[in-house]
């Protein structure tokens, strides 16, 4: 299945009930309160980095990851590039904790900055923050064939960000951006990583807590991405965000809605 430009014009992501639930949960844990705790900042960084690294096939255990982040100790029996990936993820997460607001005024510039931070030492300098030059890329587990051509990628990215401006709710913005950035495959590598950072930057810029989830939910996350690639429907992505927010930050009163927010299509 080839890239479908029309997907960028679909703003129909959450129902009113789902958004009410997300905002209710978020009100109990505003980012401005969370970041006042150094312990939360450290633990949330470890959670985000470890899960993100595991998504990418990193071989570091959680204990290895904590040792690397806290005392700079690398695991002797693991790939050096795994350590680089983890340190890059931490740098990008710390950056958005401090500078998330910049994504609202310069999304294209910040996207390139995030990618450069995430992929430094893993891609060539010429590929950092730059549009993909390869004409084809394979997506494991999907029939999807991403768009080719630098000019076409730049055009679609511009449309994506123009459409993003039209979406008023930050949760809907976050899902729209993460699903479509991953779908566009703008960069040579690291597209899922940068989409997760971008998603959380949008939330943080609106005083909303980031989306965090355990390693046990990785399959659900990947299934949601592949479902969007193949069907163009964000149903699994929005359900995943609802479930992740519920597990991390607590329940909302809309129990009927939450009972339907299982990870997976109806």
Secondary structure, DSSP 8 states (H G I E B T S, - for coil): -B--GGGGG------HHHHHHHHHHHHTS-HHHHTT-HHHHHHHHHHHHHHHHHHTT----HHHHHHHHHH----TTS-HHHHHHHHHHHHHHHHHHHHTTHHHH-HHHHHHHHHHHHHBTTB-GGGTT-----S----TT---B----HHHHHHHHHHHHHHHHT---HHHHHHHHHHHHHHHT-SSS-HHHHHHHHHHHHHHHTT-------GGGHHHHHHHHHHHHHH--THHHHHHHHHHHHHHH---S-HHHHHH--SS--
